[in-house]
């Protein structure tokens, strides 16, 4: 994905970056990155409905 980031127009898209959330690398930046809450903030800033990220089990 990092190799393709130059193809994304940052004036039109917001990109959240973090380590892969696998158990082997999650401690390198995914945990605490708050991607889910940041995504909802961006959606609400654009008058979109936030996502309910909870899993129903």
C-alpha positions in Angstrom: 0.0 0.0 0.0 2.8 2.4 0.8 4.2 2.0 -2.8 0.8 3.2 -4.1 0.3 6.2 -1.9 1.6 8.5 -4.6 -1.4 7.6 -6.7 -3.8 9.0 -4.2 -4.8 12.7 -4.5 -4.5 13.9 -0.9 -6.7 17.0 -1.7 -9.6 14.6 -2.3 -8.9 11.7 0.0 -7.9 11.3 3.6 -5.5 8.5 4.3 -5.0 7.0 7.7 -1.7 5.1 8.2 -0.6 2.5 10.8 1.1 -0.8 11.1 -0.7 -3.9 10.0 -3.1 -5.0 12.8 -1.7 -8.6 12.9 -0.7 -9.9 16.4 3.0 -9.7 15.3 3.0 -6.0 14.5 0.0 -4.4 16.1 2.1 -3.0 19.0 4.1 -1.1 16.4 1.5 1.5 15.8 -2.0 0.0 15.1 -3.1 0.0 18.8 -3.8 3.5 19.9 -4.0 4.8 16.3 -7.7 5.5 16.8 -8.5 4.8 13.1 -12.1 3.9 13.9 -12.9 7.1 15.9 -10.9 9.2 13.3 -12.9 7.7 10.5 -16.2 8.6 12.3 -15.0 12.1 12.9 -14.2 12.5 9.2 -17.6 11.2 8.2 -19.4 13.5 10.6 -17.4 16.5 9.3 -18.8 15.7 5.9 -22.3 15.3 7.2 -22.2 11.5 6.9 -23.5 9.0 9.4 -20.8 7.5 11.6 -20.1 3.8 11.5 -21.1 1.5 14.4 -17.9 -0.5 14.7 -19.2 -2.9 17.4 -19.5 -6.6 16.5 -22.7 -8.3 17.3 -21.9 -11.8 18.5 
